[in-house]
């Protein structure tokens, strides 16, 4: 017999993860999809920061390579690499920090603000309602480790 968390009464999600009565399932699904898209954008943003840091690190490594080329007696080639690559823009007029800033201040900020507005205006500011509904559909009511919420919440 499975171990029961509380067989006496079924447990509901906390209030922050219950769908308000005036919010229909289609809205929950639509806002959930917008939130999922934002989460994907957050991952892309992380990759952009990785690109920024890796490119900056590579630039420092190129400087080290220039020094080593000079030590090895290849001054002309070291000069060529230093002039053409060290400190070079990655996109016309921009280093990676400028790409990151433009992304953050433009696309990412607008996406973030619209997703928050969707939640505020359409689901009473509640987050992850789609996932909370999915959890309720998938968990085994009353089974240990399938609780609706931590024991310390509502």
C-alpha positions in Angstrom: 0.0 0.0 0.0 1.5 3.4 -0.9 2.5 5.7 1.9 -0.1 8.4 2.4 0.7 12.1 3.1 -2.7 12.8 4.6 -5.5 10.4 3.7 -8.1 12.3 5.7 -8.6 15.3 3.3 -7.4 16.1 -0.1 -4.8 18.8 -0.4 -5.2 21.8 -2.8 -2.5 24.0 -4.2 -1.7 27.2 -2.3 -3.8 30.2 -3.2 -1.1 31.7 -5.4 -1.3 28.6 -7.7 -5.1 28.2 -7.9 -6.9 29.4 -11.0 -9.2 32.3 -10.1 -12.9 31.5 -10.8 -13.1 34.2 -13.4 -10.1 32.9 -15.4 -10.9 30.4 -18.1 -8.7 27.4 -19.1 -7.9 29.0 -22.5 -6.5 32.0 -20.8 -4.4 29.9 -18.4 -3.0 28.0 -21.4 -2.3 31.2 -23.4 -0.5 33.0 -20.5 1.3 29.7 -19.7 2.6 29.5 -23.3 3.8 33.2 -23.1 5.6 32.4 -19.8 7.1 29.3 -21.4 8.4 31.5 -24.3 9.8 34.0 -21.8 11.6 31.1 -20.0 13.1 30.1 -23.4 14.2 33.7 -23.9 15.8 33.6 -20.5 17.8 30.6 -21.6 18.8 32.5 -24.8 19.8 35.5 -22.7 22.1 33.2 -20.6 23.7 32.0 -23.8 24.2 35.6 -24.9 26.0 36.3 -21.6 28.1 33.2 -22.2 28.9 34.5 -25.7 29.9 37.9 -24.1 32.1 36.3 -21.5 33.7 33.7 -23.8 34.4 36.3 -26.5 36.0 38.6 -23.9 38.1 35.8 -22.6 39.2 34.9 -26.1 40.3 38.5 -26.7 42.5 38.3 -23.6 43.9 34.9 -24.9 44.7 36.5 -28.2 46.7 39.2 -26.4 48.7 36.4 -24.7 49.2 34.7 -28.1 50.6 38.0 -29.4 53.1 38.2 -26.6 54.1 34.6 -27.2 54.5 35.2 -30.9 56.8 38.2 -30.1 58.8 36.0 -27.7 59.2 33.4 -30.4 60.6 36.0 -32.8 57.5 36.5 -35.0 57.0 40.3 -34.5 55.5 40.9 -37.9 52.8 38.3 -37.4 52.2 39.4 -33.8 51.7 43.0 -35.1 49.3 41.7 -37.7 47.2 39.7 -35.1 47.3 42.6 -32.6 46.2 45.2 -35.2 43.5 43.0 -36.8 42.0 41.1 -33.9 42.8 42.5 -30.4 40.0 44.7 -29.3 38.1 44.2 -32.6 34.3 44.8 -32.6 32.3 41.6 -32.9 29.5 43.4 -34.8 30.0 46.7 -36.6 30.7 49.3 -33.9 30.0 47.0 -31.0 31.8 44.8 -28.5 29.8 42.1 -26.9 28.8 44.2 -23.8 27.0 46.5 -26.2 25.2 43.6 -27.8 24.1 42.4 -24.4 23.0 45.9 -23.3 20.9 46.4 -26.5 19.3 43.0 -26.1 18.5 43.6 -22.4 17.2 47.1 -22.9 15.2 46.2 -26.0 13.8 42.8 -26.8 14.3 41.2 -23.4 12.9 44.1 -21.4 9.8 44.3 -23.7 9.2 40.6 -23.5 9.6 40.5 -19.8 7.2 43.5 -19.3 4.6 42.0 -21.6 4.7 38.6 -19.9 4.2 40.3 -16.5 1.4 42.5 -17.9 -0.3 39.3 -19.2 -0.2 37.8 -15.8 -1.3 41.0 -14.0 -4.1 41.7 -16.4 -5.4 38.2 -17.2 -4.6 35.9 -14.3 -4.7 38.3 -11.3 -0.9 38.3 -11.2 -0.6 34.6 -10.5 2.4 32.8 -11.9 2.7 29.3 -13.4 -1.0 28.5 -13.3 -0.6 26.2 -16.3 2.1 24.2 -14.5 0.2 24.2 -11.3 -2.8 22.8 -13.1 -0.6 20.2 -14.7 0.8 19.2 -11.3 -2.7 18.7 -10.0 -3.5 16.5 -13.0 -0.4 14.4 -12.6 0.2 14.0 -8.9 -1.3 11.1 -6.9 -3.6 12.7 -4.3 -2.6 11.8 -0.8 0.7 10.1 -1.6 3.9 11.1 0.1 6.1 13.2 -2.2 3.1 14.1 -4.3 1.8 16.9 -1.9 0.2 19.9 -3.5 2.5 22.3 -1.6 5.1 22.3 1.1 3.8 21.6 4.6 4.7 25.2 5.7 2.5 26.9 3.2 -1.2 27.8 3.5 
